[in-house]
Structures are given as structure tokens and as C-alpha cells.
Amino acid sequence: MSSVKLARRVTNIRVSPSTAAAQKARDLKAAGRNIVDLTVGEPDFDTPDSIKNVAIEAIRDGDTKYTPVNGTVALRKAIQQDYATRLGIECALDTICVGGGAKQILFLALTATVEKGDEVIIPAPYWVSYPDMVVANGGTPVILRCGEDTGFKLTPQALADAITPATRWVVLNSPSNPTGVAYTAEELKALGEVLGRHPHVLVLCDEIYDRIWYADFPACSIVSVVPELADRALVVNGVSKSYAMTGWRIGYGAGPKDLIDAINKLQSQSSSCPSSISQAAAAAALTGDQATVTETVEVYRERCERAWERLNAIEGLSCVKPDGAFYLYPNCSGVIGKTTPEGKKIESDLDFVIYLLESAGVATIHGAAYGLEPYFRLSTATSKEILEEGCDRIERACKALR
């Protein structure tokens, strides 16, 4: 047994449930099982050739050295232009930071601001990493359950009731992982009115999916709707999802200069800077022809709508239609209490997800991992054929319950 004594910041957090579920699916496949893997939120498309070619050029041109901690000027200008033209958010170059994925920016923002006794309001369902990021940095996650009755969204009253003198941040993820729902401008304005009464509360805006959009209302950020919040909001995005660049590891944020400076300081002492090649590719992605994004979003839309229709037609399941992203978060309360063909009672969404995996070979993630049950999350960022097979198997498994 190892004699290494680990710090509490590590022992107090979990391995990411989505990462664990994806690894379980890979392990079962490697063991010869026929698994339909619907766990991973990763585009099945390849990075567009136009972006890859810019990266290859950068390598050949010797653009392989350290970059500024906060990212190359070319990439920050591209981010600045994108935020201004697409969201109406004006930001100076020195108020933009670039990191190894949006996840790193989120983590460093919390590291820079959260201490023991600080609270971070997290609406549930939430992306699985938010609470553990807060705990790892010594803070206390304050989970607010936002059910289907509120469209899985945080309401102004719930926000007002949760804010205390210890509140440091509120997290807004739109469109959401796992539900795909997004806030309208009116909803963001109402939340902004509450935040306006509490100037000590910062706003962490995770907008990584805001280009993968299906709703009939426009994508917007709380900073563009309530500009007065610009001096205490961090708007985080990246190229991973929209441009199929998950492995390139580029994310970025725009916010108050003192916060951006602190994030840059932390990065200077940890990873120094993001990859120069990946930054060149990301700048090309943001400034180049966006036709590929438009085309892939339409494919995601078709897949998502088809899977949504299929799941809603299965007895015992129901599903809210997403506004964006590539996830579905079906309600499985209708199967809770039923019994499997093997005689095991389904008592929770975790039981149901295990049943789907063991009896049908469908890998999904249980809703409790996202802070709200009884649900399960599946990714629609896979082929139409795989999704159809997954829905077929889920339907057969549900019909077999008694």
C-alpha cells in the first residue's frame, strides 16, 4: 500500500462521473461486449480541414514556442471580435484569457476567488464538475434544484432566496449540460435584476454550447442583456464543441481585468500557456468560414429531435425538448418501482441506468450525477444509426419491465 498522504482537496472530490461512465463503456467494449455508448459529449465529426491546415502551417512555420500566458494576440483578437459581433459583448484584449480548455478557465476562476467559507450557487441539474471544482478550491456548493416545473432553469425568487453574505458566485450554464435548455433574454434580465441588488456576487457564465442552438429565440449572454454585470461576470467559451476540437484543448474567458490577471497568474505557475499550434487553429476556427458549424448544427438538430421523439414514445419515459447542445435528459420516473426480468426492482435512476447497461448494452449516465433525479442523460453527438440502435434497445428494455 502506498504511503503517500493525499491532500483533502483531492480526497474530498470524486472522479468525474461522466468520465467514469465513458471509461466503463470502453472497458466493456474491450472485453467484447456490444455496447451502444451514449455517454460522451464529444462531436463525432472531425475537425474541419481548413482548421487542421492552419495548424500544419503553424508547425512548418516554426510557430512551436511558448506564447504569452494569456494567449496569442491573434487568438484574443478573434475572441474579441466573436464576442462583439455574435453576443454584443465588448471587451479589451487584456480582459481575455486563454487556457487549456474551458474547463481549465472555470477551475482557475474558482481558484482565484474562492476560499473556505465561500458559497457558490449551482442550479441543478448541473454539469458534473461544478460542485467538485468548488470543493477542490475550499468552497461550499449551494445546490438549487430546478425541476421540470421551471423548465430546469433557475428562477429569480430561488436565486434571491439562496444568496447570503457568503455567496461568491452563481453559475449559469446555457445551453445546459445535461438538459440542453437555454435562458431567454427576458429570463436573464430577471436574474440580472436580482444580482443587481447583490453587488458582491459574481456570475460564472458557461456558454460552451451557445453555437449549437435549436431554439426559436436568439442565443444571448447575461452580460449582453444586463451590461451592468460586465464588471463581475466571466463569460467562458471554447472551440471544443462547435468546431469538433475537443482534443485541441482551447478555452477562453472574458471578464474583469483583475480576475483575468489572477487567472493568468495561476496559469503562469501551472501550465505556462496553452499550445501555440492549438491557438493558431482556434483563431482560424473563429475567424474562418462558419458554414461547417451551420451544417453540423443542423445534423445535431435532426439527431436530437429524432431521439427526443423516440424516447417520448416509450412508456415510462418523457423528455423536455432541448434548446441547444447535444444532450437529452429523459425523466424515468415512470419505470421506478418496476421489476426487471431477472426480478430486481428498479428503485432509482442509477438502478435503471445499470439495467440498461447490463441487459441492453446501452451506456448512459444517471441523473443523480447531475444533481436531479430520477433522470438519465444521453449524448446525441453520435451517428443517426447508433442513436436509432440505442433508442431501439432502450425501448425493448423498458417493455421488458414489469
Salt bridges, closest charged atoms under 4 A:
ASP44 OD1 - ARG303 NH1 2.92
ASP46 OD2 - LYS52 NZ 2.76
ASP49 OD1 - LYS52 NZ 3.41
ASP82 OD1 - ARG86 NE 2.94
ASP82 OD1 - ARG211 NH2 2.57
ASP132 OD2 - ARG14 NH2 2.77
GLU187 OE1 - LYS153 NZ 2.92
ASP210 OD2 - ARG86 NH1 3.19
ASP261 OD2 - LYS257 NZ 2.81
GLU298 OE2 - ARG301 NH2 3.28
GLU305 OE2 - LYS321 NZ 3.81
GLU373 OE2 - ARG145 NH1 3.31
GLU388 OE2 - ARG306 NE 2.56
GLU388 OE1 - ARG310 NH1 2.67
GLU389 OE2 - ARG393 NE 2.77
ASP392 OD1 - ARG310 NH2 2.70
GLU395 OE1 - ARG310 NH2 3.18
GLU395 OE2 - LYS399 NZ 3.58
